[in-house]
Every structure is written in C-alpha cells, then in structure tokens.
Amino acid sequence: MRITVIGTRGIPNFQGGVETHCEELYPRLVKLNYQVHLVRRSCYVPPDDKLTEYKGVQLSNLFTVRKITIETLLHTFLAVLWARKEGTDILHVHAIGPGIFIPLARLLGLKVVFTHHGPDYNRAKWGPFARFVLRLGERWGTASANEVIVISEVIKELLETKYHRIDTNLIFNGVSQPVLSEETDYIKSLGIDSRKYIFTLGRFVEEKGFDLLINAFSELKQNEYKLVIAGDADHEIPYTKQLKKLAGQHNVILPGFIKGRELHQLFTHARLFVLPSFHEGLPISLLEAMSYKLPVLVSDIPANKQIMLPDHRYFMSGSTDSLITGLKGSLNQKFEEINYDMSAYDWDKIAVQTAAVYEKLHKKLGRDKR
C-alpha cells in the first residue's frame, strides 16, 4: 500500500512537532511494508540536502514561498495535485492548515487520512484571517477526511463537541528511547555544568511562553543555575527579536536549533525541564524530557494535564508568580531521576496503530467497491 504524506515541512532534522512526529513514524511504517512518499517544502530544505529517501521513506521537494501567510496553503494545494498526478492509495494530511484542501483531495478521488495535531488557531502569531483559515481547515478536514487521527483526548473531545465526529482514532504522539550521554563537552562549550541548568526547547513563538520563563527565572536572583532555551523561529517576527534581546539581558543561553548528540547531552544532564506553553497538542518535548527521567515543571493547560503528572509538577498557565513558586520548589528539592510510565507513547506501538487505520480504510474501500 502506498501512502503519500503532506502537511509537514520535511524530514529529517527539521524543527517542529509535526516534523518530529513524521520523522519517527514513517520509517517504522516502511518496516511494516508500507510504501511511504513524503513531500517536503523546498524552501526549508538546506542546499546541501540532496536526499531522495530517508530510512526507506521516499522524499520529494515541492516548491512553495517561505512566507508565513501563504507557504502552507500554496504547498498543500500543489502537493494535493502532485499526489493525484503521481497516484497513491492513501493521502495522509497533517495539521489543520493543510486540512483546508482535504475536500479538494476527495473531489479528485483521493482517499484521505487526516491527523489533527492541535487547534493552531489558538497560537498568538496568527491574525484574524489566518485564524479563520485554520478554523476552516479544521472544520473541512474533520468533515471530509475518510479517517481522522487525533493525538490527544483533548482534541478528540473537541472534534466530538464542535463537529460531532465521533469515530476519530486516538493515537498519541510518541517518544524514542533516550540516548543517555556520558559526554559533557558540548554543555561545557555552552558554559554550563551537569545538573546546573534548567532546560527547555521549542520554536520561538509567543505561545511557548519562553519570555514568561525568562522573567520568572530572573526573579530567582540566584547564581547556582543557568537557563538554556534551545530552538529558533521559522520566521523572524518582532517577538523573536524581543525574546532574543530579553535572553541576552538575563544571560540566558540560546544554543539554537539542535538535534543529535548535542540535544542528547542537554537532556541527559539537565537539572529540570520546564514547559511554559500556553498552547500544545501533545508536546513531544515534554515526553522526551520524561523519557530521560527528568523532573519537569509544566503549565496547567489541558494538553499537559492529560499526562497526569503530580500536582506539584504544574504551575498556573501565564502566571509568573506561580512559575517562580514552582521553580523554587523544584530546585530546592534534591535531584532524583523519575521513572514515568511511558508505555502509551511508544513509537513502535503508534506505527502499528496508524497502520491499523490505513487497513481499516483500505478494507472499507474494498467493501464499497463491491
């Protein structure tokens, strides 16, 4: 069975939750004997990236313009036409922005699986028109897709309540086995020592709450721990510039977007992982931190609450005072590794669950033909 994947910037080593999701999921589906073809956005592919396949996943680069307002819409429109021309058994569309073209895909005769990664219209970076388009993408994608996958209970309840779609498939985001690193050369190059820094990572956008974290951290007025925020912005916006300026003022370490051994070192040796987000689907970065057995402190938004951490691991979303209290409480405790139950977030299991959705659709189509 051939699966064509759109709605992601690309793989491998692209920043973003959807991108990490696809990078982990589709090589596993290849091992389950699916032919997977993933369409990347050409403007994000580095000049030295000449890959045509990654771990068995076939890769194609399709043109789009790197502009926050139109890149997703243009790329998805072209990718749907490309998938129709090249032929595929199932088109798998990720995220609600690309979901706006699912009715077109169905009109062209394509069979569609749609993964809803979260209500992106809640993100602070979007203006009124973009929010309208995203809401439309959610509505049309949910209504038109043959099968809908949701990555959290929160999203499942959202689609049942808003659109009465009660047959969605709940398949969580996952996390790989942690790569524990005994090396410390990278963190030392950043000027930090093992267990002497607070760590977080993600895109530099308002809903991640990194400015809130910097302000709370600066209020601790201590010299024992440093703050490290890995990541960057896909698009240079005023908030990004303000965040980097704020980080510089408070000696916060910004190593940029990192993967591989550097990221393994930062996770392995962190004292505390903090996720101050105002909006998430099911945060892979939090699952990664938990896989490294790190103490965590996260905002009490629904996506984080569904992971069911102890109460003292949450702080009130948007509250600097609550975050300060949480930081003090966490740092005043003796560091101990925490054994979380990660069984629900196993990528191998998730690949099998996704394959079951494909097979269900394939069998349903077979019955319809008869």
C-alpha positions in Angstrom: 0.0 0.0 0.0 1.4 3.4 -1.0 1.0 6.3 1.4 1.7 9.9 0.4 2.4 12.3 3.3 1.8 16.1 3.2 1.4 18.9 5.7 4.9 18.8 7.1 7.9 21.0 6.3 10.0 17.8 5.9 12.3 15.3 7.4 14.9 14.6 8.7 16.2 17.2 11.2 13.5 19.8 10.6 12.3 21.8 13.6 8.7 21.2 14.8 6.4 18.8 16.5 4.7 17.6 13.3 8.2 17.2 11.7 9.5 15.1 14.6 6.3 13.0 14.5 6.7 12.2 10.8 10.5 11.5 11.2 9.8 8.9 13.9 6.6 7.4 12.5 7.1 6.8 8.8 10.4 4.8 8.8 8.6 2.4 11.2 5.7 2.2 8.7 8.2 1.3 6.0 9.4 -1.6 8.2 5.7 -2.6 8.3 5.9 -3.0 4.5 4.2 0.3 3.5 5.5 2.4 0.7 5.7 5.9 2.0 6.4 9.1 0.0 6.7 12.3 1.9 6.5 15.7 0.2 8.8 18.4 1.7 8.7 22.2 1.4 11.6 23.2 -0.9 12.2 26.5 1.0 13.2 24.6 4.2 15.5 22.0 2.5 19.1 23.0 3.1 21.2 23.4 -0.1 23.4 20.5 0.8 20.4 18.2 1.5 20.2 16.0 -1.7 18.3 13.2 0.0 15.7 11.3 -2.1 15.0 8.9 0.7 15.4 8.6 4.5 15.3 5.2 6.2 13.2 3.9 3.3 10.8 6.9 3.2 10.9 8.4 -0.3 11.3 12.2 -0.3 10.2 14.8 -2.9 10.7 18.5 -2.7 7.9 20.7 -3.9 8.0 24.5 -4.4 6.5 27.0 -2.0 7.2 30.5 -0.9 8.7 30.9 2.6 6.1 33.5 3.8 4.2 32.8 6.9 0.9 33.8 5.4 0.9 31.7 2.3 3.5 28.9 2.4 1.3 26.2 3.8 -1.7 26.9 1.6 0.4 27.1 -1.6 2.4 24.0 -0.8 -0.6 21.9 0.2 -2.5 22.9 -2.9 0.4 21.9 -5.1 1.0 18.7 -3.1 -2.6 17.5 -3.5 -2.4 18.0 -7.2 1.0 16.2 -7.2 -0.4 13.3 -5.3 -3.3 13.0 -7.7 -0.9 13.0 -10.7 1.6 10.5 -9.2 -1.0 8.2 -7.8 -1.4 6.9 -4.2 -3.6 4.6 -2.2 -3.9 7.0 0.8 -3.1 10.6 1.2 -2.1 11.4 4.8 -2.6 15.1 5.7 -1.1 16.5 8.8 -2.3 19.6 10.7 -5.4 21.8 10.3 -3.9 24.4 8.0 -3.3 21.8 5.2 -6.7 20.3 6.2 -8.4 23.1 4.2 -7.6 21.2 1.0 -8.9 17.8 2.0 -12.3 18.5 0.2 -10.3 19.1 -3.0 -8.4 15.9 -2.5 -11.6 14.0 -2.0 -13.1 15.7 -5.1 -10.0 14.4 -7.1 -10.7 10.9 -5.9 -8.1 10.6 -3.2 -8.7 8.7 0.0 -7.6 10.8 2.9 -6.4 10.2 6.5 -6.2 13.5 8.5 -4.1 13.9 11.6 -5.3 16.8 13.9 -2.2 17.9 15.9 -4.0 20.7 17.8 -6.1 23.8 17.3 -3.4 26.0 15.8 -5.8 29.0 15.6 -5.1 29.5 19.3 -1.5 30.4 18.5 -0.7 34.0 19.2 1.2 34.6 16.0 -1.9 34.4 13.8 -4.0 37.3 12.7 -7.8 37.2 12.2 -7.7 36.0 8.6 -5.2 33.2 9.3 -7.3 32.1 12.3 -10.3 32.0 10.0 -8.5 29.8 7.5 -7.2 27.5 10.3 -10.7 27.1 11.7 -12.0 26.3 8.2 -9.2 23.8 7.8 -10.2 22.1 11.0 -13.9 22.0 10.0 -13.4 20.9 6.4 -10.7 18.4 7.3 -12.7 16.8 10.1 -15.8 16.6 7.9 -14.2 15.4 4.7 -11.4 13.0 5.6 -12.2 9.3 5.4 -10.4 8.7 8.7 -9.3 11.2 11.3 -6.5 10.7 13.8 -6.2 12.8 17.0 -3.1 12.9 19.2 -4.8 13.6 22.5 -8.0 13.1 24.4 -8.4 16.9 24.4 -8.6 17.0 20.6 -10.8 14.0 20.5 -13.4 15.7 22.8 -13.0 19.0 20.8 -14.0 17.3 17.5 -16.8 15.4 19.1 -18.2 18.6 20.6 -17.7 21.0 17.7 -18.3 18.8 14.7 -20.0 15.6 16.1 -17.2 13.5 14.6 -17.4 10.6 17.0 -15.3 8.0 15.0 -11.9 9.6 15.4 -8.9 7.4 16.1 -6.9 8.3 19.2 -3.2 7.8 18.7 -0.8 9.6 20.9 2.4 11.3 20.0 5.4 9.2 20.9 9.0 9.3 22.2 12.0 7.3 21.3 14.3 5.6 23.7 16.6 8.2 25.3 20.2 8.3 24.2 22.0 8.9 27.5 25.2 10.7 27.1 28.2 10.4 29.5 29.9 13.2 27.5 29.8 16.8 28.6 32.0 18.5 26.0 29.0 20.2 24.4 27.4 21.5 27.5 30.8 22.7 28.8 31.2 24.6 25.5 28.0 26.4 26.4 29.4 27.3 29.8 27.2 25.0 31.9 27.8 22.0 34.1 25.8 18.8 34.7 22.7 19.3 36.8 23.3 23.1 37.0 20.9 24.3 34.4 17.2 24.4 33.6 16.3 23.3 30.1 13.5 23.8 27.6 13.2 23.8 23.8 10.8 24.7 21.0 10.0 27.3 18.4 10.5 30.9 19.4 6.8 31.9 19.2 4.6 33.6 21.8 2.5 30.5 22.8 5.7 28.7 24.0 5.9 31.2 26.9 9.7 31.5 26.9 9.5 35.2 27.8 7.5 34.2 30.9 10.1 31.7 31.8 13.0 34.1 31.4 11.2 36.7 33.6 10.4 34.1 36.2 14.0 32.8 36.2 15.5 36.2 36.5 13.3 36.8 39.6 15.0 33.9 41.4 18.1 36.1 41.7 20.4 33.2 42.1 23.8 32.2 40.7 23.8 28.4 41.0 21.7 27.5 38.0 21.5 28.8 34.4 18.7 28.7 31.9 19.1 27.1 28.5 16.4 27.5 25.7 17.1 25.5 22.6 15.4 26.3 19.3 14.7 29.2 17.0 12.0 30.7 14.9 10.9 29.6 11.4 10.2 33.2 10.5 11.8 36.3 12.0 9.0 38.2 13.7 9.1 41.0 16.3 8.5 38.6 19.2 11.6 36.6 18.2 13.8 39.6 18.2 12.3 40.7 21.6 12.9 37.2 23.1 16.5 37.1 22.0 17.1 40.6 23.4 15.4 39.6 26.7 17.6 36.4 26.8 20.7 38.5 26.3 19.8 40.8 29.1 19.4 38.0 31.6 22.4 35.8 30.5 20.1 33.0 29.1 21.8 30.5 26.9 20.4 30.1 23.4 22.2 27.3 21.5 19.8 27.5 18.5 18.0 24.6 16.9 19.9 21.4 17.8 19.5 17.7 17.2 21.5 14.5 17.8 24.4 14.3 20.3 24.1 17.9 21.4 20.5 17.5 22.2 21.1 14.2 24.0 23.7 15.9 26.2 21.4 18.7 27.1 18.6 16.3 28.1 20.9 13.9 29.9 22.5 16.4 32.2 19.6 18.9 32.9 18.5 19.6 36.4 14.9 20.5 35.5 12.8 20.6 32.3 10.3 23.4 32.1 7.4 23.8 29.5 5.6 27.1 30.0 3.4 26.8 26.9 0.0 28.4 26.5 -0.9 26.0 23.7 0.1 22.5 22.8 -1.3 19.4 21.1 0.6 16.7 22.9 4.1 18.1 23.5 6.8 15.7 22.2 9.5 17.8 24.0 7.8 17.0 27.4 7.6 13.3 26.5 11.3 13.4 25.6 12.2 15.0 29.0 10.2 12.4 30.8 12.0 9.6 28.8 15.2 11.0 30.3 13.7 10.7 33.7 14.0 14.4 34.4 11.9 16.3 36.9 9.5 18.5 34.9 7.5 21.7 35.6 4.8 22.5 33.1 1.9 24.9 32.6 -1.5 23.5 33.6 -3.1 23.7 30.1 -5.3 20.8 29.1 -2.7 19.1 26.8 -0.2 19.0 29.7 -2.8 18.0 32.3 -3.8 14.9 30.4 -0.3 13.4 31.0 -1.4 13.3 34.7 1.7 14.4 36.4 1.6 15.0 40.2 0.1 18.4 41.1 3.4 20.0 42.2 4.7 19.5 38.6 2.2 22.0 37.3 2.0 25.8 37.6 -0.8 28.2 36.6 -0.5 29.0 32.9 0.5 32.6 32.3 1.3 33.3 36.0 4.9 34.5 36.6 4.3 34.2 40.4 3.1 30.6 40.1 6.0 29.7 37.8 8.5 31.3 40.3 7.0 29.2 43.1 7.3 26.1 41.0 10.9 26.8 40.1 11.8 27.4 43.7 10.1 24.2 44.9 11.7 22.1 42.2 15.2 23.5 42.7 15.1 23.2 46.4 14.4 19.5 46.2 17.3 17.0 45.9 17.7 15.9 42.3 16.3 12.4 41.7 15.5 10.6 38.5 11.8 9.9 38.0 10.6 6.7 36.4 7.5 7.7 34.4 5.2 5.3 32.7 5.9 5.9 29.0 4.2 2.8 27.6 1.4 4.8 25.9 4.0 6.8 24.0 5.9 4.0 22.2 6.6 4.9 18.5 6.5 1.2 17.5 3.1 0.8 19.0 2.0 4.1 17.4 3.1 2.8 14.0 1.1 -0.3 14.4 -2.0 1.8 15.4 -1.5 4.0 12.4 -1.2 1.0 10.1 -4.5 -0.3 11.5 -6.2 3.0 10.4 -4.8 2.5 6.9 -6.0 -1.1 6.8 -9.4 -0.1 8.1 -9.8 2.5 5.3 -8.5 0.0 2.7 -11.0 -2.6 3.8 -13.8 -0.1 3.9 -13.0 0.9 0.3 -12.9 -2.7 -0.8 -16.4 -3.2 0.6 -17.7 0.0 -1.0 -16.4 -1.2 -4.4 -18.4 -4.4 -4.1 
